[in-house]
Amino acid sequence: MKRTILLIAIALTGCCKQEPENVQRMEELLHGDWYGVEVTNHLIAQGLWDTLHPHSITDLIGTFDTLIGTFVVDSLGETLDSADLVIDSDSVITVNGAVNAIDWSFDRQLINDFGQPVLQQLEANWNGNQKFKILRITEDELWLYFDDVIPVTIAGFTADMELRHTQYWQR
């Protein structure tokens, strides 16, 4: 009888999926409200053109709910974007469905006339799904990064535009 109970207990504990401790800690740190500091976008068309655009996002609050798997960006009480959040590992998260991210992560006033069509093409091709590397996460700082290549066509010319994107948030 004791042997049967022991085997059942082992079987039950084996079927319960437990996240590794480092992933649990990252989820605890990530969960909650983060206040925007800065977004930096580096757009590169190899050998043709590049531009670096850091800008303030102090009016934004990013809420990561690791319990239900959501990410919401809010500005002064208005929801700008919402998406599904997937924890891939202790250093990678995926945001799915942040379709308005181009609007809140670029300051259009900083982009010159040549860059405006590039931004419009990026926006048209953006699917809102992005895998972020967590560069740094502490109790009070969060640095997220991704890079992606997006084909851009302007006046019949097509180039692969590389977007290097960094977000800096604080508690």
CORSUL-V295529 format. One line per field, one symbol per residue. phi: phi as a letter, one per 40 degrees, with the letter a starting at -180 (. if undefined). A space follows every 10 residues. Layout:
BEGIN
phi=???
END
This chain:
BEGIN
phi=.ccccccccc cccccccbcd dccdcccccc dhcbbcbabb bbcbbdgbaa abbcacbccb bbbbbccbgb bbbbbfgbcc aaacbbccac babbbbgccc dcccbbcdcc bcdccdcccc cdccccbgba cbcccaabdb bbbbaababb cbbbfgbbbc ccbbbbbbbb c
END
